[in-house]
Amino acid sequence: MKPSRRSFIKKTTALGAAASLSSLPFSLLGNTKADIIKIGIIGLDTSHAPAFTKLFNAENPKPELSGFRVVAAYPFGSRDIKSSMDRIPGYIDQVKELGVEIVDSIDALLQKVDVVLLETNDGKPHLEQARAVFKAKKPVFIDKPVAGSFSDALKIYQEAEAAGVPMFSSSSLRYQKNVHAVRHENKIGQVLACDAFSPATLEPSHPDLFWYGIHGVEILFTAMGKGCESVTRFSTQDAEVVIGTWKDGRIGTFRGMRSGKHDYGGTAFGTEGNLFFGPFEGYEPLAIQIAEFFRTKKLPVEPRETLEIYAFMEAADESNRRGGIPIRIDSILK
């Protein structure tokens, strides 16, 4: 019998950060200094793929990124989103120059690597792609969006747990210096509220905020933490404002822009001060988290929080469809 959404999500909260090592390849359990953890990339339709490859395959990588090498890539990827498809040839050339072998299937890729970066820009095929990775028992980072719907995102987390395969997903914006400091270094004391912003360009095949608004929503949740109870969205042709009310009475907002300068950031308000987030600081901070995850199999972001982020965005869509009324997140999570 399949677990209900609610029972699975409740269970993920209690799992903690440690993942089972019993099914992992021997090479990941006992690395010597000379061992290289071989990374495979699925999807060369996003700038993230060559960006991560440059970091891991650098001649002199940061110490936190040493001991890894991207060795193979399967380029697809979206096959029906033109803006993504058109990037693939150029990104193939870029990663080949960095010593990456291009393979013709995910199965061929999985035979050559220890761990996987699932980078496909299109979230719709992620469930099918992730299933192949889970079957091969390879730890995997799934880039944003986790999937093209909340229901697929939930299935991915359920099936990863059932297979005993460590996986996590995150926007790079979670690891901006000040965002991280608010969450992990008690920079402003208890967080009382947060206003976050990012671009929010749309892709018709995905729920509105999944495509690009995810960046600002992840900033919001990194600062505020879990526990959002209801979501209200106001939308125009050029902008979004989404208001979340947390169970303890705190209010957080996301502003998404489709015109003007594309930028990322926000402000967190705390008991000991306020702190501005931004600008975007690149992919290295996220790459460092991914490397640590591949070494230790400890999840940097717990599944419950990621699933709540995607439920928040799907609830925002429902609020928009219903004229801006508040939508309870538990109506999505149930």
Secondary structure in CASP SS format (residue, H / E / C, confidence):
PFRMAT SS
TARGET T0000
AUTHOR 0000-0000-0000
METHOD secondary structure of the structure
MODEL  1
M C 1.00
K C 1.00
P C 1.00
S C 1.00
R H 1.00
R H 1.00
S H 1.00
F H 1.00
I H 1.00
K H 1.00
K H 1.00
T H 1.00
T H 1.00
A H 1.00
L H 1.00
G C 1.00
A C 1.00
A C 1.00
A C 1.00
S C 1.00
L C 1.00
S C 1.00
S C 1.00
L C 1.00
P C 1.00
F H 1.00
S H 1.00
L H 1.00
L H 1.00
G C 1.00
N C 1.00
T C 1.00
K C 1.00
A C 1.00
D C 1.00
I C 1.00
I E 1.00
K E 1.00
I E 1.00
G E 1.00
I E 1.00
I E 1.00
G C 1.00
L C 1.00
D C 1.00
T C 1.00
S C 1.00
H H 1.00
A H 1.00
P H 1.00
A H 1.00
F H 1.00
T H 1.00
K H 1.00
L H 1.00
F H 1.00
N C 1.00
A C 1.00
E C 1.00
N C 1.00
P C 1.00
K C 1.00
P H 1.00
E H 1.00
L H 1.00
S C 1.00
G C 1.00
F E 1.00
R E 1.00
V E 1.00
V E 1.00
A E 1.00
A E 1.00
Y E 1.00
P C 1.00
F C 1.00
G C 1.00
S C 1.00
R C 1.00
D C 1.00
I C 1.00
K H 1.00
S H 1.00
S H 1.00
M H 1.00
D C 1.00
R C 1.00
I H 1.00
P H 1.00
G H 1.00
Y H 1.00
I H 1.00
D H 1.00
Q H 1.00
V H 1.00
K H 1.00
E H 1.00
L C 1.00
G C 1.00
V C 1.00
E E 1.00
I E 1.00
V C 1.00
D C 1.00
S C 1.00
I H 1.00
D H 1.00
A H 1.00
L H 1.00
L H 1.00
Q C 1.00
K C 1.00
V C 1.00
D C 1.00
V E 1.00
V E 1.00
L E 1.00
L E 1.00
E C 1.00
T C 1.00
N C 1.00
D C 1.00
G C 1.00
K C 1.00
P C 1.00
H H 1.00
L H 1.00
E H 1.00
Q H 1.00
A H 1.00
R H 1.00
A H 1.00
V H 1.00
F H 1.00
K H 1.00
A C 1.00
K C 1.00
K C 1.00
P C 1.00
V E 1.00
F E 1.00
I E 1.00
D C 1.00
K C 1.00
P C 1.00
V C 1.00
A C 1.00
G C 1.00
S C 1.00
F H 1.00
S H 1.00
D H 1.00
A H 1.00
L H 1.00
K H 1.00
I H 1.00
Y H 1.00
Q H 1.00
E H 1.00
A H 1.00
E H 1.00
A H 1.00
A H 1.00
G C 1.00
V C 1.00
P C 1.00
M E 1.00
F E 1.00
S E 1.00
S C 1.00
S C 1.00
S H 1.00
L H 1.00
R H 1.00
Y H 1.00
Q C 1.00
K H 1.00
N H 1.00
V H 1.00
H H 1.00
A H 1.00
V H 1.00
R H 1.00
H H 1.00
E C 1.00
N C 1.00
K C 1.00
I C 1.00
G C 1.00
Q C 1.00
V E 1.00
L E 1.00
A E 1.00
C E 1.00
D E 1.00
A E 1.00
F E 1.00
S E 1.00
P E 1.00
A C 1.00
T C 1.00
L C 1.00
E C 1.00
P C 1.00
S C 1.00
H C 1.00
P C 1.00
D H 1.00
L H 1.00
F H 1.00
W H 1.00
Y C 1.00
G C 1.00
I H 1.00
H H 1.00
G H 1.00
V H 1.00
E H 1.00
I H 1.00
L H 1.00
F H 1.00
T H 1.00
A H 1.00
M H 1.00
G C 1.00
K C 1.00
G C 1.00
C E 1.00
E E 1.00
S E 1.00
V E 1.00
T E 1.00
R E 1.00
F E 1.00
S E 1.00
T C 1.00
Q C 1.00
D C 1.00
A E 1.00
E E 1.00
V E 1.00
V E 1.00
I E 1.00
G E 1.00
T E 1.00
W E 1.00
K C 1.00
D C 1.00
G C 1.00
R C 1.00
I E 1.00
G E 1.00
T E 1.00
F E 1.00
R E 1.00
G E 1.00
M E 1.00
R C 1.00
S C 1.00
G C 1.00
K C 1.00
H C 1.00
D C 1.00
Y C 1.00
G E 1.00
G E 1.00
T E 1.00
A E 1.00
F E 1.00
G E 1.00
T C 1.00
E C 1.00
G E 1.00
N E 1.00
L E 1.00
F E 1.00
F E 1.00
G C 1.00
P C 1.00
F C 1.00
E C 1.00
G C 1.00
Y C 1.00
E H 1.00
P H 1.00
L H 1.00
A H 1.00
I H 1.00
Q H 1.00
I H 1.00
A H 1.00
E H 1.00
F H 1.00
F H 1.00
R H 1.00
T H 1.00
K C 1.00
K C 1.00
L C 1.00
P C 1.00
V C 1.00
E C 1.00
P H 1.00
R H 1.00
E H 1.00
T H 1.00
L H 1.00
E H 1.00
I H 1.00
Y H 1.00
A H 1.00
F H 1.00
M H 1.00
E H 1.00
A H 1.00
A H 1.00
D H 1.00
E H 1.00
S H 1.00
N H 1.00
R H 1.00
R C 1.00
G C 1.00
G C 1.00
I C 1.00
P C 1.00
I E 1.00
R E 1.00
I C 1.00
D H 1.00
S H 1.00
I H 1.00
L H 1.00
K C 1.00
END
